[in-house]
Amino acid sequence: MMETFNGLGALKMTMKILENIGRNDLVERLQNYQEPNNIKAHHPVNGTVDVATNRDELQRVQQFAVDVTLDPDTAHRDLVLSKDGKQVYDSNVTKDVPDSSKRFNTCVCVLGKEKFSTGISYFEVVVKEKTAWGLGVTRESVSRRGDINESPGKGFWTICLKDKVYEALDDPPVPLQLKCCLQKVGVCVNYTDGLVSFYNVDTADLLYSFTDCCFNGNLLPYFSPYRNKTGANAAPLIICPLINEISMAQLKAVQRFAVDVTLDPDTAHPSLILSDDGKRVHDGDVKKDLPDNPGRFNQCVSVLGKQRFSSGRVYYEVQVEGKTAWTAGVVTESIFRKGEIRAKPENGFWTISFMNEDKHEANDTPEVRLRPRAHPLKVGVFLDYEEGLVSFYSVDTADLLYSFTGCCFVERLLPYFCPFPNDGGLNSAPMVITRVNQLD
């Protein structure tokens, strides 16, 4: 089958057949199967872009995804990198950092830590809301001092957006005629075949390919968020993790149990502000004059959902994008709501938290440090009451963040939300209960 048919579909079907007949040894070999000779891209002719590829081809190259992180030692002094090394933008403020030969001193650029010297490598970058940017790969040996000529002859294989024009910076540069503005770009390096290809991830179109490249040594991922003089180009470049197909299937399976969750204002701490539809909550910094009923939190800035779960399976999602601290999960109906709260299973809490801008924890006993591939923007909460299971997912990456197992539920459970204090506006973004849309 693999000799007769090409593509990811043939690979999946072959592995399924081998599993059914008990040939797990061959399944393991196929899990590392590569088609280097088939991962070819089309090169534009006479300045026009050959209409790209299909979804199968993009999925084929996505099999070679690598985890890319930014190298702060190479970053121009005006650039701001996120703590996880996945985002970068120009701050217009020059920092006092060591000026080594590794660091770009004129061009606002930064390199990835990962080195490509063989085989096929692939990564994706979000360019949404940016008005100018450049990205691709470069030789490790390129000069990083002074002005830079981003061309293959100088060791750069990149595309860019500048002055509202998309270009492949070839010799000479080639304008790219696109169907729509780019939101996410895929970069594929086939080192063996001397090929660097760029994809529009949302449409699966091939944007451009540099062919017959002479690499001569290690290649590094290359990123330039460009200048942000007026604030119009403030959005970051974001290296985004790829979704594993098995993880996606697992998330889809629990999303089938989605329920409609709304916030209960009678339980909300007086400083919390809830939207009229009961879907959003944030700390308003000012305590309102509200009745201190037994069901209301009076010290912890928390709120519960109206829905009560006492059987079966349920799932809901919470947007936490833009927040610097939050806690979400489920709790028993009888939890103590006055004074300080210790969110632990023995106290009726099954939750995870994000604090101090980079610390994710499962509030188990003892606490468990979580290390997600990227900061979750949306969290999925899944409860299987009979199985005693509470699981948390990063919806954006389909990754399982943590599971509380072997739980003993003897009463009704409710959704729990803690947006944490506003922190002078740094944590003003709301927690938002969102509609569940299954991943494509």
C-alpha positions in Angstrom: 0.0 0.0 0.0 2.8 2.4 0.9 4.5 1.8 -2.5 1.2 2.2 -4.4 -0.3 5.2 -2.7 1.2 8.4 -1.3 0.1 10.6 1.6 -0.9 10.5 5.2 -4.1 8.6 4.5 -2.2 5.6 3.2 0.2 5.7 6.1 -2.7 5.7 8.7 -4.6 2.9 6.9 -1.4 0.7 6.7 -0.7 1.2 10.5 -4.4 0.3 11.3 -4.2 -2.9 9.3 -0.9 -3.9 10.9 -2.4 -3.2 14.4 -5.4 -5.5 13.6 -3.1 -8.4 12.6 -0.8 -7.9 15.6 2.3 -6.6 13.7 3.2 -4.0 16.3 6.8 -4.2 15.3 6.0 -2.8 11.9 3.7 -0.2 13.4 6.6 1.1 15.4 8.7 1.3 12.3 6.0 3.2 10.4 5.6 5.7 13.3 9.0 7.1 12.2 8.3 6.7 8.5 9.5 9.6 6.4 8.9 10.4 2.7 11.7 12.8 2.0 11.5 12.3 -1.7 7.8 13.1 -1.8 7.9 16.3 0.3 8.6 18.5 -2.7 7.1 22.0 -3.2 6.4 23.9 -6.3 8.7 26.8 -7.2 7.1 30.0 -8.6 7.8 30.6 -12.2 8.1 34.1 -13.7 7.2 35.8 -10.5 3.9 34.0 -10.0 3.0 31.5 -7.3 2.0 28.1 -8.4 -1.2 27.4 -6.5 -0.1 25.5 -3.5 -0.7 22.2 -2.2 -3.6 20.3 -0.7 -4.3 19.6 2.9 -2.7 16.1 2.6 0.6 17.6 1.7 0.6 20.1 4.6 -0.3 17.3 7.0 2.6 15.3 5.6 5.1 18.0 6.4 3.5 18.7 9.7 4.6 15.2 10.7 8.1 16.6 11.0 7.2 19.3 13.5 10.0 20.4 15.9 9.7 22.4 19.1 11.3 25.8 18.5 12.1 28.3 21.1 13.8 31.7 20.8 17.4 32.3 21.9 17.6 35.5 24.0 21.3 35.7 23.5 20.8 36.4 19.8 17.9 39.0 20.3 18.3 42.6 19.4 18.3 44.8 22.5 14.9 46.4 21.6 13.1 43.0 21.4 11.0 41.6 24.2 10.8 37.8 24.5 8.2 35.9 26.5 9.4 33.8 29.4 8.6 30.6 27.5 10.6 31.7 24.5 7.6 31.5 22.1 6.7 35.2 21.5 8.7 38.2 20.4 7.9 41.9 19.7 9.7 45.2 19.4 9.4 47.4 22.5 11.0 50.6 21.1 13.1 50.6 24.4 16.8 49.5 24.3 17.7 47.3 27.2 21.1 47.1 28.8 22.2 43.6 27.8 25.6 42.2 26.9 26.6 43.0 23.3 28.1 39.7 22.1 28.9 38.6 18.6 25.8 36.3 18.7 23.4 39.3 19.1 21.9 41.3 16.3 22.9 44.9 16.9 21.1 46.7 14.1 18.4 44.5 12.6 15.5 43.7 15.1 15.9 40.0 14.8 16.2 36.9 16.9 17.1 33.3 16.2 15.8 30.0 17.4 17.8 27.7 19.6 17.2 24.6 17.5 19.8 23.6 14.8 18.8 21.9 11.6 21.5 19.9 9.9 19.8 16.8 8.4 16.4 15.5 7.4 13.2 17.5 7.5 12.1 20.0 10.1 8.8 22.0 10.3 7.5 24.8 12.6 4.6 27.3 12.6 4.4 31.0 13.4 1.4 33.2 14.1 1.7 36.5 12.3 -1.9 37.7 12.9 -2.5 41.4 13.4 1.1 42.3 12.4 1.7 44.9 9.7 5.3 43.9 9.1 7.4 40.8 9.8 10.0 38.4 8.4 10.7 34.8 9.1 12.4 31.7 7.8 15.8 30.1 8.4 19.4 31.2 8.2 22.9 29.8 8.4 24.3 29.7 11.9 27.4 31.4 10.6 25.7 34.6 9.2 27.0 37.9 10.4 24.7 39.6 13.0 26.4 43.0 13.0 25.2 46.0 11.1 22.7 46.0 8.2 21.7 42.6 6.9 20.8 41.5 3.4 18.2 38.8 3.8 18.9 36.7 0.7 20.0 33.2 -0.1 23.4 34.4 -1.2 23.9 35.8 2.3 22.6 32.7 4.0 19.0 33.7 4.5 15.9 31.9 3.2 12.9 34.0 4.3 9.6 35.6 3.4 8.3 38.9 4.7 5.5 41.4 4.9 6.6 45.0 4.4 4.7 48.1 3.1 1.6 45.9 2.7 3.5 43.6 0.3 4.3 39.9 0.8 7.6 38.9 -0.7 9.9 35.9 -0.8 13.4 37.4 -0.3 15.0 35.4 -3.1 17.6 36.7 -5.6 15.8 38.8 -6.8 12.8 39.2 -4.4 9.5 37.6 -5.6 6.1 39.3 -4.7 3.6 36.8 -3.4 0.1 37.0 -4.7 -2.2 35.7 -1.9 -5.8 35.0 -1.6 -6.1 36.5 1.8 -3.9 38.0 4.6 -1.7 35.5 6.3 -2.6 34.5 9.9 -0.2 31.5 10.5 2.8 30.5 8.4 4.4 27.1 8.3 8.1 26.8 7.6 9.5 23.5 6.3 13.2 22.8 5.8 14.2 19.7 3.8 17.9 19.8 4.5 18.8 16.7 2.4 17.1 18.1 -0.8 18.1 21.7 -0.3 14.6 23.0 0.0 12.9 25.6 2.2 9.1 25.9 1.8 6.5 28.3 3.3 2.8 27.4 3.8 -0.4 29.3 4.6 -1.5 27.0 7.4 -5.1 28.2 7.3 -5.6 27.4 3.6 -2.9 24.7 3.2 -1.6 26.7 0.3 2.1 26.6 -0.6 3.4 30.2 -0.6 6.9 29.8 -1.9 9.8 27.4 -2.1 13.5 28.1 -2.2 15.0 25.1 -4.2 18.5 23.8 -4.8 19.7 25.6 -1.7 23.3 25.2 -0.6 23.2 25.2 3.2 26.8 24.4 4.3 26.4 23.9 8.0 23.7 24.3 10.7 20.5 26.2 10.0 18.6 28.2 12.6 15.0 29.5 12.7 14.9 33.2 12.0 12.4 35.8 13.2 12.0 39.5 12.8 8.9 41.2 14.2 10.1 44.5 12.5 9.9 47.9 14.2 6.9 49.2 16.1 7.5 52.9 15.9 3.8 54.0 15.9 2.3 51.1 17.8 0.6 49.7 14.7 3.0 46.7 14.7 2.8 45.9 18.4 1.5 42.4 18.0 4.1 39.6 18.6 5.3 36.9 16.4 4.2 33.7 18.1 5.7 30.2 17.7 2.8 27.9 18.1 2.8 24.2 18.9 1.3 21.7 16.5 -1.7 19.6 17.5 -1.0 15.9 17.8 -3.6 13.8 16.0 -4.0 11.4 18.9 -4.4 14.3 21.3 -6.9 16.0 19.0 -9.0 12.8 18.9 -9.0 12.5 22.7 -10.1 16.1 23.1 -12.9 15.7 20.5 -14.1 12.6 22.4 -14.7 14.7 25.6 -16.0 17.7 23.8 -19.0 15.6 22.9 -20.2 16.0 26.5 -20.3 19.8 26.3 -22.8 21.5 28.6 -23.9 25.1 28.9 -22.4 26.7 32.0 -23.4 30.2 33.4 -22.1 32.1 36.4 -24.1 32.3 39.6 -24.1 36.0 40.8 -25.3 35.0 44.3 -22.0 33.2 44.8 -19.7 36.0 43.4 -17.3 37.9 45.6 -18.4 41.5 45.9 -15.5 42.9 43.9 -16.2 40.6 40.9 -18.0 42.0 37.8 -20.2 39.5 35.9 -21.6 40.0 32.4 -25.3 40.1 31.9 -25.3 36.8 30.1 -23.3 35.1 32.9 -20.4 34.1 30.7 -17.7 36.6 31.7 -16.1 37.6 35.0 -13.3 39.8 36.1 -12.2 41.7 39.3 -13.3 45.3 39.4 -11.1 46.3 42.3 -14.1 47.8 44.2 -16.3 45.9 46.5 -20.0 46.3 45.9 -22.5 46.5 48.6 -24.1 43.1 48.3 -25.9 40.8 50.8 -23.4 38.5 52.5 -25.4 35.4 52.1 -24.0 32.0 53.0 -23.4 31.1 49.4 -21.2 34.1 48.6 -17.4 34.1 48.7 -16.3 37.0 51.0 -12.5 36.9 50.8 -11.4 34.8 47.8 -12.4 36.5 44.5 -14.3 33.5 43.2 -17.6 32.6 41.7 -19.4 29.3 41.0 -21.5 28.1 38.1 -25.2 27.6 38.4 -25.1 24.1 37.0 -24.9 21.1 39.4 -23.4 17.8 38.3 -24.2 14.5 40.1 -23.8 11.9 37.4 -22.5 11.2 33.9 -19.9 13.2 32.0 -19.7 16.9 31.4 -17.3 19.3 29.6 -17.0 23.0 29.3 -14.3 25.5 28.2 -13.0 28.7 29.7 -11.0 31.4 27.9 -8.1 32.7 30.0 -6.2 34.6 27.2 -4.5 37.8 28.5 -4.7 36.9 32.2 -1.7 36.7 34.5 -3.4 34.6 37.1 -6.5 32.4 37.3 -7.9 29.2 38.7 -10.6 26.9 37.2 -12.1 23.6 37.9 -15.0 22.0 39.8 -15.9 21.9 43.6 -18.3 20.2 45.9 -21.5 22.2 46.6 -20.7 22.3 50.3 -17.3 23.9 50.1 -16.4 26.6 52.7 -16.8 30.0 51.1 -15.8 32.4 53.9 -12.3 33.6 54.7 -9.2 32.1 53.2 -9.6 29.0 51.0 -7.2 26.2 50.4 -8.0 24.7 47.0 -7.2 21.0 47.6 -9.2 17.8 46.8 -9.6 17.0 50.5 -11.4 20.4 50.8 -13.6 19.6 47.8 -11.6 21.4 45.1 -10.3 19.9 41.9 -8.6 22.8 40.1 -5.6 24.0 38.2 -4.1 27.5 38.5 -1.9 29.9 36.6 0.1 32.4 38.7 3.0 34.8 38.4 2.8 34.9 34.6 4.6 31.6 34.1 3.7 29.1 36.8 1.0 26.5 36.1 0.0 24.1 38.9 -2.5 21.4 39.5 -3.8 22.0 43.0 -3.4 18.4 44.1 -1.9 17.0 47.3 1.0 17.7 46.9 0.8 20.4 44.3 2.0 19.4 40.8 3.9 21.8 38.6 2.6 21.7 35.0 4.8 22.4 32.0 2.5 23.1 29.0 4.1 23.5 25.6 2.5 27.0 25.5 0.5 29.2 27.8 -3.1 27.9 27.4 -5.5 30.5 25.9 -8.5 28.4 26.5 -8.9 25.6 29.1 -11.3 22.6 28.8 -12.7 21.0 32.0 -14.0 17.4 31.8 -15.8 15.6 34.6 -16.6 11.9 34.6 -18.6 11.6 37.8 -18.9 7.8 38.0 -15.2 7.3 37.2 -14.1 9.9 39.7 -12.1 11.8 37.1 -11.5 15.5 36.5 -9.3 16.4 33.5 -8.0 19.7 32.1 -7.1 20.3 28.5 -5.3 23.1 26.6 -7.9 23.6 23.9 -5.5 25.4 21.6 -2.9 22.5 21.5 -5.3 19.7 22.4 -2.9 18.7 25.2 -4.0 17.0 28.4 -2.7 19.3 31.1 -3.6 17.2 34.2 -6.1 14.6 35.5 -7.3 14.1 39.0 -8.1 10.3 39.2 -9.6 8.0 41.7 -11.8 10.9 43.1 -14.6 10.0 45.5 -17.6 12.2 44.8 -20.4 11.9 47.3 -22.3 15.2 46.5 -23.1 17.5 43.7 -20.3 19.3 41.9 -20.3 22.9 40.5 -18.0 24.8 38.1 -15.5 27.0 39.9 -13.8 30.2 38.6 -11.3 32.5 40.2 -10.1 35.4 38.0 -7.7 36.6 40.8 -7.3 40.3 41.7 -7.0 42.9 39.0 -3.3 43.7 40.0 -3.4 47.3 38.9 -4.8 46.4 35.5 -2.2 43.7 34.7 -4.8 41.0 35.3 -7.9 42.9 34.0 -8.8 40.4 31.3 -11.9 38.4 32.0 -12.4 34.7 32.3 -14.9 33.8 29.6 -17.1 30.7 29.4 -17.0 30.0 25.6 -19.0 28.0 23.2 -17.4 24.6 22.5 -16.4 24.3 18.9 -14.8 20.9 18.1 -11.3 21.1 16.5 -11.2 20.5 12.7 
